[in-house]
């Protein structure tokens, strides 16, 4: 129907030849069952008063708008295709198993309490956007072993942290909106930006032992972010800082490049970079000539001031800084 809701304990196609017209309505399944091979507009699994149900998808199950998994398990196998611009919502302890089919772009929306990412994030060739709409101080855990995790656009909405576990990085090919933190304890994991023109919005904390690496041609930082881990800028990559970046990492490689074409550009009058460690210890180019921009060296023991032309240069380190 158009906008209606059908609530059923189970939906069964006894003939195997029935059709189901989704319209723009909801189908809510509240009991353990197998859903037929239909195209659904919104398929809602579970109900708040019922736990432990298992709903299984038949082959050629397509979701046009929303697949909402709540208080139960949806066994997708290799049978589920998410349409372009559709959303898979996990809420209240719901679990999805299986591999999303096709190469469409869809969004995974994690809601309510802390949880671990499931099969909805791994495997297949679909392009995934991820949104964290968790309760404040709750978290999403991503395991990057053995699977590589690639996310197009990642948004952390006013909640806790994204924890990266495992031995592989998380790859971002689009934009990142930060209103929380990204944390990980494995030196071989980390966060890698691969998009040709990524943008970081919002304010948050990067604290992954694997560091943050910029591989795409360009990334723009729009607001205020704190990096408690090392930053690596690959050759031919420019970071445009239009916001206020605080680097609290205290080694000589706090912000480092691969060659002279690894560029950090404080491009706006309000651009600020505060760095407690070393800047371009290996190689790199700093552009800090925009009117009003500031670079502040804050290391506790002092660090070498990178040779460049500065509009505003501050050294508030406790130790001695040299050029």
Secondary structure, DSSP 8 states (H G I E B T S, - for coil): --S-EEEES----SSS------TT-EEEE-SSEEE-S-EEEEEEE-BTTB-SEEEEE-SSEEEEEEEEEESEEEEEET-EEE-TT-EEEEETT-EEEE--BSS-EEEEEEEES-EE--GGGSSSS-EEEEEEEE-TT--EEEE-SSS-EEESSEEE-SS-EEEEESSS-EEESS-EEESSEEEE--TT--EEE--TTEEEEE-EEEEETT-EEE-SSEEEE-SEEEE-S-EEE-TT-EEEE-SEEEE---STTSEEESSTT-EEEE-STT-EEEESS-BSSSS-EEEB-STT-EEEE--TT--B--SS-BSEEEE--SS--B-
